[in-house]
């Protein structure tokens, strides 16, 4: 494995955080981050942001809001 460098690590960070890279590419990025404080910090921010979005997606809207949105969608669809 070779150190991939900051440019590659940052360009592929989202895919890395979501385990969407080939093993060799993920290993290169992990190796790079083991020695690069800046990329490690950026990965931490990405992880925290991903977790916050995942938590927000688990929440459900109140039923009355859902009903209002569906009614409005039906209204807009009926005019097109």
GROMACS elastic network, one bead per residue, 0.5 to 0.9 nm:
[ bonds ]
;  ai    aj funct       b0    kb
    1     4     6  0.86395   500
    1    24     6  0.76583   500
    1    27     6  0.75216   500
    1    28     6  0.61104   500
    1    31     6  0.81591   500
    2     5     6  0.89382   500
    2    28     6  0.62572   500
    2    31     6  0.80059   500
    2    32     6  0.83562   500
    3    28     6  0.59150   500
    3    29     6  0.74151   500
    3    31     6  0.64262   500
    3    32     6  0.52328   500
    4     7     6  0.79409   500
    4     8     6  0.60712   500
    4     9     6  0.67104   500
    4    25     6  0.84404   500
    4    28     6  0.57036   500
    4    29     6  0.62781   500
    4    31     6  0.81456   500
    4    32     6  0.61886   500
    5     8     6  0.58138   500
    5     9     6  0.62280   500
    5    10     6  0.86820   500
    5    28     6  0.88095   500
    5    29     6  0.79737   500
    5    32     6  0.63882   500
    5    33     6  0.89340   500
    5    36     6  0.88230   500
    6    10     6  0.58863   500
    6    11     6  0.82915   500
    6    29     6  0.87511   500
    6    32     6  0.76242   500
    6    33     6  0.85699   500
    6    36     6  0.79819   500
    6    38     6  0.84681   500
    6    39     6  0.66782   500
    7    10     6  0.54183   500
    7    11     6  0.60576   500
    7    12     6  0.86487   500
    8    11     6  0.50268   500
    8    12     6  0.60772   500
    8    13     6  0.81973   500
    8    29     6  0.78227   500
    9    12     6  0.54073   500
    9    13     6  0.56636   500
    9    16     6  0.84548   500
    9    28     6  0.83552   500
    9    29     6  0.54389   500
    9    30     6  0.86073   500
    9    32     6  0.74153   500
    9    33     6  0.79093   500
    9    39     6  0.71605   500
   10    14     6  0.81485   500
   10    29     6  0.89346   500
   10    39     6  0.69203   500
   10    42     6  0.79381   500
   10    43     6  0.84286   500
   11    14     6  0.78467   500
   11    15     6  0.88248   500
   12    15     6  0.54611   500
   12    16     6  0.60914   500
   12    17     6  0.87227   500
   12    21     6  0.82008   500
   12    25     6  0.89717   500
   12    26     6  0.89682   500
   12    29     6  0.83539   500
   13    17     6  0.61005   500
   13    18     6  0.86364   500
   13    29     6  0.81771   500
   13    39     6  0.88303   500
   13    42     6  0.84559   500
   13    43     6  0.68186   500
   13    46     6  0.79984   500
   14    17     6  0.51321   500
   14    18     6  0.63021   500
   14    19     6  0.86393   500
   14    20     6  0.84501   500
   14    43     6  0.84115   500
   14    46     6  0.72851   500
   14    47     6  0.89922   500
   15    18     6  0.51582   500
   15    19     6  0.60960   500
   15    21     6  0.59561   500
   15    26     6  0.88643   500
   16    19     6  0.50950   500
   16    20     6  0.59777   500
   16    21     6  0.58282   500
   16    25     6  0.84565   500
   16    26     6  0.60502   500
   16    29     6  0.77049   500
   16    30     6  0.87196   500
   17    20     6  0.76940   500
   17    43     6  0.75069   500
   17    46     6  0.75261   500
   17    47     6  0.68966   500
   17    50     6  0.86861   500
   18    21     6  0.82231   500
   19    22     6  0.83684   500
   19    23     6  0.89262   500
   19    26     6  0.78109   500
   20    26     6  0.85114   500
   21    24     6  0.80371   500
   21    25     6  0.61182   500
   21    26     6  0.56924   500
   22    25     6  0.53957   500
   22    26     6  0.61672   500
   22    27     6  0.85586   500
   23    26     6  0.51034   500
   23    27     6  0.59860   500
   23    28     6  0.85785   500
   24    27     6  0.50681   500
   24    28     6  0.62046   500
   24    29     6  0.87415   500
   25    28     6  0.50814   500
   25    29     6  0.63282   500
   25    30     6  0.86342   500
   26    29     6  0.51734   500
   26    30     6  0.60942   500
   26    31     6  0.85211   500
   27    30     6  0.50217   500
   27    31     6  0.60235   500
   27    32     6  0.85016   500
   28    31     6  0.51259   500
   28    32     6  0.61612   500
   28    33     6  0.86780   500
   29    33     6  0.61180   500
   29    34     6  0.85680   500
   30    33     6  0.51441   500
   30    34     6  0.62133   500
   31    34     6  0.51669   500
   31    35     6  0.70286   500
   31    36     6  0.89469   500
   32    35     6  0.55545   500
   32    36     6  0.61085   500
   32    39     6  0.80848   500
   32    40     6  0.88432   500
   33    37     6  0.68763   500
   33    38     6  0.81784   500
   33    39     6  0.57669   500
   33    40     6  0.52751   500
   33    43     6  0.84913   500
   34    37     6  0.77695   500
   34    40     6  0.74822   500
   35    39     6  0.88545   500
   35    40     6  0.84695   500
   36    39     6  0.55936   500
   36    40     6  0.62334   500
   36    41     6  0.87551   500
   37    40     6  0.50074   500
   37    41     6  0.61359   500
   37    42     6  0.86412   500
   38    41     6  0.52236   500
   38    42     6  0.63372   500
   38    43     6  0.87094   500
   39    43     6  0.60758   500
   39    44     6  0.85463   500
   40    43     6  0.50287   500
   40    44     6  0.62030   500
   40    45     6  0.87422   500
   41    44     6  0.50215   500
   41    45     6  0.63437   500
   41    46     6  0.86759   500
   42    45     6  0.51233   500
   42    46     6  0.62488   500
   42    47     6  0.86556   500
   43    47     6  0.61114   500
   43    48     6  0.86427   500
   44    47     6  0.50279   500
   44    48     6  0.61933   500
   44    49     6  0.85272   500
   45    48     6  0.51874   500
   45    49     6  0.60816   500
   45    50     6  0.85307   500
   46    49     6  0.51079   500
   46    50     6  0.60414   500
   46    51     6  0.85775   500
   47    50     6  0.51231   500
   47    51     6  0.61853   500
   47    52     6  0.86367   500
   48    51     6  0.51744   500
   48    52     6  0.62166   500
   48    53     6  0.87372   500
   49    52     6  0.50982   500
   49    53     6  0.62626   500
   49    54     6  0.86194   500
   50    53     6  0.52017   500
   50    54     6  0.61580   500
   50    55     6  0.86734   500
   51    54     6  0.50461   500
   51    55     6  0.62006   500
   51    56     6  0.86317   500
   52    55     6  0.51610   500
   52    56     6  0.62153   500
   52    57     6  0.86818   500
   53    56     6  0.50372   500
   53    57     6  0.61619   500
   53    58     6  0.88298   500
   54    57     6  0.51682   500
   54    58     6  0.66125   500
   55    58     6  0.53815   500
   55    59     6  0.70802   500
   56    59     6  0.55280   500
   56    60     6  0.87302   500
   57    60     6  0.77239   500
   60    63     6  0.85625   500
   61    64     6  0.82644   500
   61    65     6  0.64461   500
   61    66     6  0.62849   500
   62    65     6  0.54125   500
   62    66     6  0.63575   500
   62    67     6  0.88059   500
   63    67     6  0.61370   500
   63    68     6  0.86402   500
   64    67     6  0.50563   500
   64    68     6  0.62302   500
   64    69     6  0.86905   500
   65    68     6  0.50555   500
   65    69     6  0.61968   500
   65    70     6  0.86046   500
   66    69     6  0.52054   500
   66    70     6  0.61681   500
   66    71     6  0.85527   500
   67    70     6  0.51732   500
   67    71     6  0.60583   500
   67    72     6  0.85648   500
   68    71     6  0.51393   500
   68    72     6  0.61760   500
   68    73     6  0.86258   500
   69    72     6  0.51275   500
   69    73     6  0.61504   500
   69    74     6  0.86550   500
   70    73     6  0.50161   500
   70    74     6  0.61721   500
   70    75     6  0.85624   500
   71    74     6  0.51511   500
   71    75     6  0.62027   500
   71    76     6  0.87403   500
   72    76     6  0.62222   500
   72    77     6  0.85527   500
   73    76     6  0.51650   500
   73    77     6  0.60599   500
   73    78     6  0.85517   500
   74    77     6  0.50558   500
   74    78     6  0.60863   500
   74    79     6  0.88690   500
   75    78     6  0.52722   500
   75    79     6  0.67783   500
   76    79     6  0.54701   500
   76    80     6  0.68373   500
   77    80     6  0.53715   500
